Amino acid sequence: MTCAQVLAMNSSDWVAKFTVAKDATPESTVLAIGAYGKCYDERTDRLAASLGKQGKGPLMGARGNFGDFESVLKIFTAKALEEAQQSSKVPLAPVKTEYAALYEKQFRYAFYQSYSQKLQKRASPETTEKSGGSAKASPADAQTAAKPEPDPLTLAKNRFGELLAAMPEDKRHEIHAAFGQIFERGSIGEQWKLEIYRYAIFLFEPPTGQPFAAPPF
């Protein structure tokens, strides 16, 4: 299959398809994750190169800020996986480690994708539609307004807090400090706050049970 065909599937579907063909073993799962990650990196590299040729990519300062973000994220990931393994009754490596490396790739792609979206907005000016008159709110609308959906970021923060609370105090402080560095070392992480929380939750969640959130891709 081509990378375009692989990336047309989400990572879970690809891994399931690959491991069915190769027998579902940790080794085949790692191979499947690696193949998906390679295609994902190639797509990001193509996007970065295309933006560079157009002179519309991130400047040196922005690339440096993202590099700092990646560095502290990797430090947090290493600490999180170490703690997750210590608290787990079953070995997590290499599958969990490979999934963590795969899901971490979302941030580099999002970084370059944000510059691509700026180009698209410039090419397609926004048009405003004028509405004639105001619509009367229905009882259903009023009921929906009275019961707003839970904020995804608040839910993620609460779940992350629950996972931290289950750790020994010294480890909890260490992990919390490493996580805080992701946002304190620069503002770049603020735009992906929900995604970062969900990524952190994935790192700590046990391999069994219902995951807090669907895979990022």
C-alpha positions as CSV (number, residue, x, y, z in Angstrom):
1,M,0.0,0.0,0.0
2,T,1.1,3.6,-0.7
3,C,1.5,6.1,2.2
4,A,-1.5,7.9,0.9
5,Q,-3.6,4.8,1.4
6,V,-2.1,4.1,4.8
7,L,-2.8,7.6,6.0
8,A,-6.3,7.5,4.7
9,M,-6.9,5.1,7.6
10,N,-6.6,6.1,11.2
11,S,-3.6,4.5,13.0
12,S,-5.8,2.0,14.9
13,D,-7.4,0.7,11.8
14,W,-4.0,0.5,10.0
15,V,-2.5,-1.5,12.9
16,A,-5.5,-3.8,13.0
17,K,-5.3,-4.4,9.3
18,F,-1.5,-5.0,9.3
19,T,-1.5,-7.3,12.3
20,V,-4.3,-9.4,10.9
21,A,-2.1,-10.1,7.9
22,K,1.0,-10.7,9.9
23,D,-0.5,-12.3,13.0
24,A,-1.2,-10.1,16.0
25,T,2.0,-10.1,18.0
26,P,3.9,-7.3,19.8
27,E,6.5,-7.5,17.0
28,S,3.9,-7.1,14.2
29,T,2.2,-4.3,16.1
30,V,5.5,-2.4,16.4
31,L,6.2,-2.9,12.7
32,A,2.7,-1.6,11.9
33,I,3.2,1.5,14.1
34,G,6.6,2.1,12.6
35,A,5.2,1.9,9.0
36,Y,2.5,4.4,9.9
37,G,4.9,6.7,11.6
38,K,7.3,6.7,8.5
39,C,4.4,7.7,6.2
40,Y,3.3,10.4,8.7
41,D,6.9,11.8,8.8
42,E,7.1,11.8,5.1
43,R,3.9,13.8,4.8
44,T,5.2,16.3,7.3
45,D,8.5,16.6,5.5
46,R,6.7,17.3,2.2
47,L,4.6,20.0,3.8
48,A,7.6,21.6,5.4
49,A,9.5,21.5,2.1
50,S,6.6,23.0,0.2
51,L,6.2,25.9,2.6
52,G,10.0,26.5,2.5
53,K,9.9,26.7,-1.3
54,Q,7.1,29.3,-1.2
55,G,9.0,31.2,1.5
56,K,5.9,30.9,3.7
57,G,7.3,28.5,6.3
58,P,8.2,29.2,9.9
59,L,11.2,31.5,10.5
60,M,14.3,30.5,12.5
61,G,12.9,31.8,15.7
62,A,9.6,29.9,15.4
63,R,11.5,26.7,14.5
64,G,13.7,27.2,17.6
65,N,10.6,27.7,19.8
66,F,9.2,24.5,18.4
67,G,12.5,22.7,19.0
68,D,12.4,23.8,22.6
69,F,8.8,22.5,22.9
70,E,9.8,19.2,21.4
71,S,12.7,18.8,23.8
72,V,10.6,19.3,27.0
73,L,7.9,17.1,25.6
74,K,10.3,14.3,25.1
75,I,11.7,14.7,28.6
76,F,8.1,14.5,30.0
77,T,7.4,11.5,27.8
78,A,10.4,9.6,29.1
79,K,9.4,10.3,32.7
80,A,5.8,9.4,32.1
81,L,6.6,6.1,30.4
82,E,9.0,5.2,33.2
83,E,6.3,5.9,35.8
84,A,3.6,4.1,33.8
85,Q,5.8,1.0,33.5
86,Q,6.6,1.0,37.3
87,S,2.9,1.1,38.1
88,S,1.9,-1.5,35.5
89,K,1.6,-5.2,36.2
90,V,2.5,-6.1,32.6
91,P,5.4,-4.9,30.4
92,L,4.4,-1.9,28.4
93,A,7.4,-1.7,26.0
94,P,7.8,-1.8,23.2
95,V,4.2,-1.3,22.0
96,K,3.4,1.6,24.4
97,T,6.7,3.3,23.6
98,E,6.1,3.0,19.9
99,Y,2.6,4.4,20.2
100,A,3.9,7.3,22.3
101,A,6.5,8.1,19.6
102,L,3.8,7.9,16.9
103,Y,1.3,10.2,18.7
104,E,4.0,12.7,19.4
105,K,4.4,13.3,15.7
106,Q,1.0,15.1,15.7
107,F,2.6,18.2,17.0
108,R,5.3,18.7,14.4
109,Y,2.6,18.2,11.7
110,A,0.3,20.6,13.4
111,F,3.1,23.2,13.6
112,Y,3.7,23.2,9.8
113,Q,0.0,22.8,9.1
114,S,-0.8,26.0,10.9
115,Y,1.4,27.9,8.3
116,S,-0.3,26.1,5.5
117,Q,-3.7,27.1,6.9
118,K,-2.6,30.7,6.9
119,L,-1.9,30.5,3.2
120,Q,-5.3,29.0,2.5
121,K,-7.0,31.8,4.4
122,R,-5.2,34.4,2.3
123,A,-6.1,32.6,-0.9
124,S,-9.8,32.3,0.1
125,P,-11.0,35.5,1.7
126,E,-13.8,35.1,4.1
127,T,-17.3,36.0,2.9
128,T,-20.0,37.1,5.3
129,E,-23.6,36.0,4.9
130,K,-26.3,38.4,6.0
131,S,-29.4,37.0,7.6
132,G,-32.8,38.7,7.1
133,G,-34.4,38.9,10.5
134,S,-33.8,36.9,13.7
135,A,-35.1,33.4,14.3
136,K,-37.2,32.8,17.3
137,A,-35.5,30.3,19.8
138,S,-37.3,27.0,20.1
139,P,-37.8,25.2,23.4
140,A,-35.2,22.7,22.3
141,D,-32.7,25.5,21.7
142,A,-33.4,26.8,25.2
143,Q,-32.9,23.4,26.7
144,T,-29.6,22.9,24.8
145,A,-28.5,26.3,26.1
146,A,-29.4,25.4,29.6
147,K,-27.3,22.3,29.5
148,P,-24.0,23.0,27.7
149,E,-21.7,20.2,26.7
150,P,-18.9,19.6,29.2
151,D,-15.7,21.4,28.2
152,P,-13.3,18.9,26.7
153,L,-10.2,20.6,28.2
154,T,-11.8,20.7,31.7
155,L,-12.5,16.9,31.3
156,A,-9.0,16.3,30.3
157,K,-7.5,18.3,33.1
158,N,-9.7,16.4,35.6
159,R,-8.6,13.1,34.3
160,F,-5.0,14.1,34.3
161,G,-5.4,15.2,37.9
162,E,-6.9,11.8,38.8
163,L,-3.9,10.0,37.3
164,L,-1.5,12.3,39.1
165,A,-3.3,11.8,42.4
166,A,-2.8,8.0,42.2
167,M,1.0,8.4,42.1
168,P,3.4,8.5,45.2
169,E,3.9,12.1,46.3
170,D,7.5,12.5,45.2
171,K,6.8,11.0,41.8
172,R,3.6,13.2,41.4
173,H,5.6,16.4,42.0
174,E,8.3,15.3,39.5
175,I,5.8,14.5,36.8
176,H,3.8,17.6,37.4
177,A,6.9,19.8,37.2
178,A,8.0,18.1,33.9
179,F,4.5,18.6,32.5
180,G,4.4,22.2,33.5
181,Q,7.7,22.8,31.6
182,I,5.9,22.1,28.4
183,F,3.9,25.3,28.8
184,E,6.4,27.4,30.9
185,R,9.3,27.1,28.4
186,G,7.3,28.9,25.7
187,S,3.8,29.8,24.5
188,I,3.8,27.4,21.6
189,G,2.2,24.6,23.6
190,E,-0.8,26.7,24.5
191,Q,-2.4,26.3,21.0
192,W,-2.4,22.5,21.5
193,K,-3.3,22.4,25.2
194,L,-6.2,19.9,24.8
195,E,-4.0,17.6,22.5
196,I,-1.1,17.7,25.0
197,Y,-3.4,16.8,27.9
198,R,-4.8,13.9,26.0
199,Y,-1.4,12.8,25.0
200,A,-0.2,12.8,28.6
201,I,-3.3,10.9,29.7
202,F,-2.5,8.2,27.1
203,L,1.0,7.8,28.5
204,F,-0.3,7.0,32.0
205,E,-3.4,5.0,31.1
206,P,-3.2,1.3,31.6
207,P,-3.3,-0.8,28.4
208,T,-6.6,-2.4,29.3
209,G,-9.9,-0.6,29.7
210,Q,-11.6,2.1,27.9
211,P,-9.2,4.9,26.8
212,F,-10.1,8.5,27.8
213,A,-9.9,9.7,24.2
214,A,-9.7,8.3,20.7
215,P,-6.3,8.3,19.1
216,P,-5.2,11.7,17.6
217,F,-5.1,10.2,14.1
